[in-house]
């Protein structure tokens, strides 16, 4: 139970920071590998390589069946009861579904001329699903330091393998064999952490599967729809476009990788705190607003930096090989400000799985409905714009639903004043910085100085937002 004198906001931010760092290092390695391959490998190979990751992103979430989110939603004792109470039939169904998805992934890779062997890709998906489940359970046990060490080790091996690939020390198949070996070690380490937590926590008797079944079904469906929404355009186009053209679209519409990671960490931290006893809804709303203020201090500087410095950024990062993707990058980046708020955390805590799923499905359907007419009007940029429009509509739907559930005005759920202050200061400040730098220094220095000042500005706003959160009751 939470101690009365404990600072809830501070602990929430601390847990969210740990979760972010655990997921940060593998993502950083992935981004570094993306840039490294973009600069040094032929667009055709790079397009085939990214097709593998796009398909993996979608099918891994399908194979997980929403279980990592469900694990973080409930107390450890209840999760232990679910694990202990699972029947042979249920276990067989889970394993069968996982094997079918992994087999389907291997077939897709074989048909799309993947740089990796089909059996390797199927094995990689199996191990990544096991890793995701075990990591979620270890997070539930708050084993943050051990998880961070595992994360850093895997990220280092991932990046080293790609350096060897570009240097022609390893072939594509040898790289994947190395990643499979590293994933076996990662799963073994995570299993040990999970076993330690499992042995410490008593179970609730009897097994409460019926009580969580509905939320689990909606969570699995929602997670699938959400990841499908995020990747459906790339998933479809990787089968329709030539590899080189797909590489162009992929780089132009790639999500800023650390923002979903940041929002996911904040959401996991909120779920862990919302589940504590004796916390009223008013305090939960305060948490949402405080986390929104903190996220805004990080998201808004990044948004304006990417907006103003986009041409220089593509020139430096991709060595002007993908300049044609800049208009796509501009359009897809319009969704970034929404990353400053978690629109589903309260709904998930209130077991509104059906409502979350409905919003996700409507979001996906609206994007698909808009995709073709906007493509006819704007080309590939219209495909990106369709997803931006539907994302804003989905956010509005979730916000209105949360306000109705809590019987408050939707305005009361958002930190409007702090956001307005952050947007004004950052927007004007970075615009002036860009205009001055672009006139007097080379392109590389424009990016380096601009990114450095953006980081300093973000840290300043983050410090102020965090101090403000700690002063809240």
C-alpha positions in Angstrom: 0.0 0.0 0.0 1.2 3.5 -0.8 2.6 5.3 2.2 0.6 8.5 3.1 3.7 10.6 3.1 4.9 9.3 -0.2 5.1 11.7 -3.1 2.9 10.1 -5.6 3.8 12.4 -8.5 7.5 12.0 -7.8 7.3 8.2 -7.6 5.2 8.1 -10.8 7.7 10.1 -12.7 10.5 8.0 -11.4 8.9 4.7 -12.4 8.0 6.2 -15.8 11.6 7.3 -16.3 12.9 3.8 -15.4 10.5 2.2 -17.9 11.5 4.7 -20.5 15.2 4.0 -20.0 14.6 0.2 -20.2 13.0 0.6 -23.6 15.2 3.5 -24.7 18.5 1.6 -25.4 17.1 -1.0 -27.8 15.2 1.8 -29.6 18.3 3.9 -29.7 20.2 1.0 -31.2 17.4 0.5 -33.8 17.5 4.1 -34.8 21.3 4.1 -35.1 21.2 1.0 -37.2 18.5 2.6 -39.4 20.6 5.7 -40.0 23.8 3.6 -40.5 22.1 1.4 -43.2 20.4 4.4 -44.9 23.7 6.1 -45.4 25.8 3.1 -46.5 23.5 0.4 -48.0 21.7 0.5 -51.4 18.1 1.7 -51.2 16.9 -1.7 -52.6 18.5 -3.6 -49.8 17.4 -1.1 -47.2 13.8 -1.3 -48.4 13.8 -5.1 -48.0 15.4 -4.8 -44.6 12.8 -2.4 -43.4 10.0 -4.6 -44.8 11.1 -7.2 -42.3 10.8 -4.8 -39.4 7.4 -3.5 -40.5 5.9 -7.0 -40.7 7.5 -7.9 -37.4 6.1 -4.8 -35.7 2.6 -5.8 -36.7 2.7 -9.5 -36.2 4.6 -9.4 -32.8 1.7 -7.4 -31.3 -0.8 -9.8 -32.8 1.1 -12.7 -31.3 1.3 -11.1 -27.9 -2.5 -11.0 -27.7 -2.5 -7.9 -25.5 -1.0 -9.9 -22.6 1.9 -7.4 -21.7 -0.7 -4.6 -21.2 -3.0 -6.9 -19.2 0.0 -7.9 -17.0 0.7 -4.2 -16.2 -3.0 -3.4 -15.6 -3.6 -5.8 -12.6 -1.9 -6.3 -9.2 0.9 -8.9 -9.1 -1.2 -11.3 -6.9 -4.0 -11.4 -9.4 -1.5 -11.9 -12.3 0.1 -14.8 -10.4 -3.3 -16.4 -9.9 -3.9 -16.2 -13.6 -0.6 -17.8 -14.3 -1.1 -20.6 -11.8 -4.7 -21.2 -12.8 -4.1 -21.5 -16.6 -5.5 -24.8 -17.9 -3.8 -27.1 -20.4 -6.3 -26.2 -23.0 -5.7 -22.5 -22.6 -2.0 -23.0 -22.7 -2.2 -25.1 -25.8 -4.4 -22.4 -27.5 -1.9 -19.7 -26.6 1.1 -21.7 -27.9 -0.8 -22.7 -31.1 -1.7 -19.1 -31.9 1.9 -18.0 -31.3 3.2 -20.8 -33.6 0.7 -19.9 -36.3 1.7 -16.2 -36.3 5.4 -17.1 -36.3 4.8 -19.5 -39.2 2.8 -16.9 -41.1 5.6 -14.4 -40.5 8.2 -16.8 -41.9 6.1 -17.4 -45.0 5.7 -13.7 -45.6 9.5 -13.2 -45.4 10.0 -16.1 -47.8 7.5 -14.5 -50.3 9.0 -11.0 -50.0 12.6 -12.0 -50.7 13.7 -11.1 -47.2 17.5 -10.8 -46.5 17.0 -13.3 -43.7 16.1 -17.0 -43.7 12.4 -17.7 -43.1 13.2 -20.0 -40.1 15.3 -17.3 -38.6 12.5 -14.7 -38.8 10.0 -17.1 -37.3 12.3 -17.9 -34.4 13.0 -14.2 -33.9 9.3 -13.5 -33.5 8.8 -16.3 -31.0 11.7 -15.1 -28.8 10.6 -11.4 -29.0 7.1 -12.3 -27.8 8.4 -14.3 -24.9 10.7 -11.4 -24.1 7.8 -8.9 -24.1 5.7 -11.0 -21.7 8.6 -11.6 -19.3 9.7 -8.0 -19.4 6.1 -6.8 -18.5 6.0 -9.2 -15.6 9.4 -8.0 -14.3 8.2 -4.4 -14.6 5.2 -5.4 -12.5 7.8 -6.5 -9.9 9.6 -3.2 -10.3 12.9 -4.9 -11.1 14.0 -1.8 -12.9 17.8 -1.9 -12.5 18.2 -5.5 -13.7 15.9 -4.8 -16.6 18.0 -1.8 -17.5 21.2 -3.9 -17.6 19.6 -6.5 -19.8 18.3 -3.7 -22.1 21.8 -2.1 -22.4 23.5 -5.4 -23.2 21.0 -6.3 -25.9 21.1 -2.9 -27.5 24.9 -3.0 -27.6 24.9 -6.4 -29.3 22.2 -5.2 -31.8 24.3 -2.2 -32.8 27.5 -4.1 -33.0 25.9 -6.6 -35.3 24.8 -3.9 -37.7 28.3 -2.3 -37.7 29.6 -5.7 -38.7 26.9 -6.0 -41.4 27.8 -2.7 -43.0 31.5 -3.5 -42.7 30.8 -6.9 -44.5 32.1 -8.8 -41.5 28.7 -10.5 -41.2 26.2 -11.5 -43.9 22.5 -10.8 -43.3 21.9 -14.4 -42.2 24.8 -14.3 -39.8 23.5 -11.1 -38.3 20.1 -12.7 -37.7 21.8 -15.7 -36.1 23.6 -13.4 -33.8 20.4 -11.6 -32.8 18.7 -15.0 -32.2 21.5 -16.0 -29.8 21.3 -12.7 -28.0 17.5 -13.1 -27.7 17.9 -16.5 -26.2 20.2 -15.0 -23.5 17.8 -12.1 -23.0 14.8 -14.5 -22.5 16.9 -16.6 -20.1 17.8 -13.5 -18.0 14.2 -12.2 -18.0 12.9 -15.7 -17.0 15.1 -15.5 -13.9 13.8 -12.1 -12.9 10.2 -13.2 -13.5 10.7 -16.4 -11.4 12.1 -14.3 -8.5 9.0 -12.0 -8.6 6.6 -15.0 -9.0 8.1 -16.7 -5.9 7.8 -13.5 -3.8 4.1 -12.7 -4.4 1.2 -14.8 -3.1 -1.7 -15.6 -5.5 -5.3 -14.8 -5.2 -7.5 -17.9 -4.9 -9.4 -19.0 -6.9 -8.1 -18.0 -10.4 -10.0 -14.8 -11.5 -9.8 -15.5 -15.2 -13.5 -14.8 -15.8 -13.1 -11.4 -14.1 -10.4 -10.2 -16.5 -11.5 -12.1 -19.6 -13.5 -9.2 -21.1 -10.8 -6.6 -20.5 -8.2 -9.0 -21.9 -10.1 -9.6 -25.1 -10.6 -5.9 -25.6 -7.0 -5.1 -24.8 -5.7 -7.7 -27.3 -8.0 -6.3 -30.0 -7.2 -2.8 -29.1 -3.4 -3.4 -29.1 -3.7 -5.1 -32.5 -5.8 -2.3 -34.0 -3.5 0.4 -32.6 -0.3 -1.2 -34.0 -2.1 -1.9 -37.3 -3.2 1.7 -37.4 0.4 2.8 -36.8 1.9 0.5 -39.4 -0.9 -0.3 -41.8 0.2 2.1 -44.5 3.8 0.8 -44.4 2.5 -2.8 -44.1 0.4 -2.4 -47.2 3.0 -0.4 -49.2 5.8 -2.8 -48.5 4.0 -5.3 -50.7 2.9 -2.7 -53.3 6.0 -0.5 -53.9 9.4 -1.4 -55.2 11.9 -1.7 -52.3 13.7 1.6 -53.2 10.5 3.6 -53.2 9.3 1.9 -50.1 12.6 2.9 -48.4 11.8 6.5 -49.3 8.3 6.3 -47.9 9.5 4.6 -44.7 12.1 7.2 -43.9 9.7 10.0 -44.6 6.8 8.7 -42.4 8.8 7.1 -39.6 7.5 8.0 -36.2 10.0 9.8 -34.1 11.0 6.6 -32.3 11.4 7.9 -28.8 8.0 9.6 -28.6 5.8 6.4 -28.6 8.4 5.0 -26.2 8.0 8.0 -23.9 4.2 7.9 -24.0 4.3 4.1 -23.5 6.5 4.5 -20.4 4.3 7.2 -19.0 1.2 5.1 -19.7 2.8 2.1 -17.9 3.8 4.3 -15.0 0.2 5.7 -14.8 -1.3 2.2 -14.8 1.0 1.1 -12.0 -0.1 4.1 -9.9 -3.7 4.0 -10.8 -3.9 0.5 -9.5 -2.8 1.5 -6.0 -5.5 1.5 -3.4 -7.2 4.5 -1.8 -6.4 6.9 -4.7 -9.5 9.0 -5.6 -10.3 9.9 -9.2 -9.5 13.6 -8.5 -5.9 12.6 -7.7 -5.8 10.4 -10.8 -6.8 13.4 -13.0 -4.1 15.5 -11.3 -1.6 12.8 -12.2 -2.8 12.8 -15.8 -2.4 16.6 -16.0 1.0 16.6 -14.3 2.3 13.9 -16.6 0.9 15.8 -19.6 2.8 18.9 -18.5 6.0 16.9 -18.2 5.5 15.2 -21.5 4.8 18.6 -23.1 8.1 19.9 -21.9 9.8 17.2 -23.9 7.5 16.8 -26.9 6.9 20.4 -27.9 10.6 21.3 -28.3 11.2 18.2 -30.4 8.1 19.0 -32.5 9.3 22.5 -33.4 12.9 21.3 -33.9 11.7 18.8 -36.4 9.4 21.3 -38.0 12.0 24.1 -38.5 15.1 22.0 -39.1 13.7 19.3 -41.3 15.7 20.0 -44.4 19.0 20.3 -42.7 18.2 17.2 -40.6 17.6 15.0 -43.6 20.6 16.3 -45.3 22.9 15.5 -42.4 21.4 12.3 -41.2 20.7 10.6 -44.5 23.5 12.4 -46.5 20.8 13.9 -48.9 19.9 10.4 -50.2 16.3 10.7 -49.1 15.6 14.5 -49.5 12.4 13.6 -51.5 10.9 12.2 -48.3 11.0 15.6 -46.5 7.4 16.6 -47.5 6.2 13.2 -46.1 8.1 13.8 -42.9 6.5 17.3 -42.5 2.9 15.9 -42.9 3.4 12.8 -40.6 5.1 15.0 -38.0 1.9 17.0 -37.4 0.7 14.3 -35.1 3.6 14.8 -32.7 1.9 17.3 -30.3 -0.6 14.5 -29.4 2.2 12.6 -27.8 2.1 15.0 -24.9 -0.9 13.2 -23.3 -2.0 9.7 -22.6 -5.6 9.6 -23.8 -6.4 6.0 -22.8 -4.7 5.5 -19.4 -7.8 6.5 -17.4 -10.2 4.5 -19.6 -8.0 1.4 -19.3 -7.9 1.8 -15.5 -11.7 2.0 -15.5 -11.9 -1.2 -17.5 -13.4 0.6 -20.5 -11.8 -1.9 -22.9 -14.8 -1.9 -25.3 -14.8 1.9 -25.6 -11.0 1.9 -26.3 -11.4 -0.8 -28.9 -14.3 1.1 -30.5 -12.2 4.2 -30.8 -9.2 2.3 -32.2 -11.4 0.6 -34.9 -13.1 3.9 -35.8 -9.7 5.5 -36.1 -8.4 2.8 -38.4 -11.6 2.9 -40.6 -11.5 6.7 -40.9 -7.8 6.5 -42.0 -8.5 3.8 -44.6 -11.5 5.8 -45.8 -9.5 9.0 -46.3 -6.4 7.3 -47.6 -7.4 6.8 -51.3 -9.0 10.2 -52.0 -6.1 12.0 -50.2 -3.6 9.9 -52.2 -5.3 10.9 -55.4 -5.1 14.6 -54.3 -1.6 14.7 -52.7 0.2 11.5 -53.7 2.0 9.6 -50.9 1.8 12.7 -48.6 -2.0 12.2 -48.7 -1.6 8.7 -47.3 0.3 10.2 -44.3 -2.3 13.0 -43.9 -5.1 10.5 -43.6 -3.5 9.0 -40.5 -2.8 12.4 -39.0 -6.5 13.5 -39.4 -7.9 10.2 -37.9 -5.4 10.3 -35.0 -6.7 13.8 -34.0 -10.3 12.5 -34.2 -9.5 9.5 -32.1 -7.8 11.7 -29.4 -10.9 13.9 -29.3 -13.2 10.8 -28.9 -11.1 9.4 -26.0 -11.0 12.7 -24.3 -14.7 13.2 -24.5 -15.3 9.7 -23.2 -13.0 10.2 -20.3 -14.7 13.4 -19.4 -18.1 11.8 -19.5 -16.9 8.9 -17.4 -15.5 11.1 -14.7 -18.4 13.7 -15.0 -16.1 16.6 -15.6 -15.5 19.0 -18.5 -12.9 17.8 -21.0 -11.2 21.1 -20.5 -10.5 20.1 -16.9 -8.5 17.0 -18.0 -5.8 18.9 -19.9 -3.0 21.2 -18.6 -4.0 24.0 -21.1 -2.2 26.9 -19.4 1.1 25.1 -19.1 0.9 23.8 -22.7 0.1 27.2 -24.1 3.2 28.7 -22.2 5.4 25.8 -23.4 4.2 26.1 -27.1 4.6 29.8 -27.2 8.1 29.9 -25.7 9.5 27.0 -27.7 7.8 27.9 -31.0 9.1 31.4 -31.1 12.5 30.6 -29.6 13.4 27.8 -32.0 12.1 29.8 -35.0 14.5 32.6 -34.2 17.4 30.1 -33.6 16.8 28.4 -36.9 16.6 31.6 -39.0 19.8 32.9 -37.4 21.8 29.7 -37.8 20.6 28.9 -41.4 22.1 32.3 -42.5 25.5 32.1 -40.9 26.7 28.5 -40.3 27.1 25.3 -42.4 24.3 22.7 -42.5 26.0 20.3 -40.0 26.4 23.1 -37.5 22.8 24.1 -38.0 21.7 20.7 -36.9 24.3 20.3 -34.1 23.7 23.7 -32.5 19.9 23.6 -33.0 19.6 20.1 -31.5 21.9 21.2 -28.6 19.8 24.2 -27.8 16.6 22.2 -28.2 17.9 19.7 -25.6 18.8 22.5 -23.2 15.4 24.1 -23.7 13.6 20.8 -23.1 15.6 20.1 -20.0 14.8 23.5 -18.6 11.1 23.1 -19.3 11.2 19.5 -17.9 12.9 20.7 -14.7 10.2 23.3 -14.2 7.4 20.9 -15.0 8.8 18.3 -12.6 9.2 20.8 -9.8 5.6 21.9 -10.3 4.4 18.3 -10.2 6.2 17.7 -6.9 4.4 20.7 -5.4 1.0 19.4 -6.2 -0.9 17.8 -3.3 
